[in-house]
Amino acid sequence: MACLEKPLRMCVVCRSKISQKQLLRLQCDENKKLVPFRNYGRSFYICNECINNALTENKNKKKLEQTLFRVCKNKDEYIIQLKEILTHVR
């Protein structure tokens, strides 16, 4: 039998490769809003550690925000949208 490894994905903020189950999968929709992944289109992953650090420390908040600006190709209130998503997901 083949030994199957767990799928690894990369966090867009810290660029570390982590198990897929430990990451939050998001996407930007047509209106440039952050939404949970809807099973179609491009998506990206953010690790829980980067999210927790961004919500507690101001320096890491800026890094997360800049990454979301780059990924979604727009400047918007992504941290607020991320907090809304986290309250509905968990």
N, C-alpha and C positions, 0 to 999 in steps of 0.2 A: 504494500500500500504506500501511496505517496504521502509524504508529510506536508500538509498544507499549512502555510503560514497565515497569520492574521493580516488582513489588508492594512497597509500603512498609508497615511495621507499626511500632507504637509500643512502646517498652520501658516497662513499668509502673513501673520504678524512676526512671530519669532523664528519661522522657517525650520522648526524642528519636526521630525517625522515621528508621528504618534499613531497609536492604534485608532482605527476609524470610529470605534465606539466612544472614545474619549473626546471627540471633537464635535463642535456644533456646525452644522452645514447650513449655509445661508446663500441667498442669491439676490441680485438687484433686478427688480422688474422693469418694465418699460417706462414707468413714471419715476425711475431713479430712486425707488424706495427699497429699503432692506426688508426682505421677507424670508421666512423659512423655506427650505428647498421644496419645490412643488413637483418633483419628478420629471422635469423637462427644463432645458436651457442650461446655461453655464452656472456653475456654483463654486463656492470656495469654503474652506474650513477655518475655524478659529478655535484654538484650544481653550479649555476652561481656565487654565492658569493665566493666560493673557487677558481674558475677560475679567477675572477677579482682580488682577493687578490694575487694569484700566479703571475699574470702578472704585478702587481705593486710593490709587496714587495718581497725581496730576501729570507727572512726567510720562507714565505709561499710557495715560489717556490720550495724550497728544500723538504718541506713536500709533496707537490703534486707529485714531481718527485719520491720520495721514494715510495709513494703509487702506482704510475703507474708501477714502477719496480716490486713491489710485485704482483700486479694484472696480469701483462703481463708476469711475470717470466723471464724477460730479462732486461738488461741495454742498453738503446738506447736513442736517442734524442727525448724523448716524448714531451717535452715542445714545441719544434719547430713543431712537427707533430700536436699538439693540436692547436697551432696558425693557422696552415694551415686549419685545419678542421673548426675552428671558422670563418675564413674568407669566407669559402664556404657555411657554414650552415646558417649564419645570413644574 
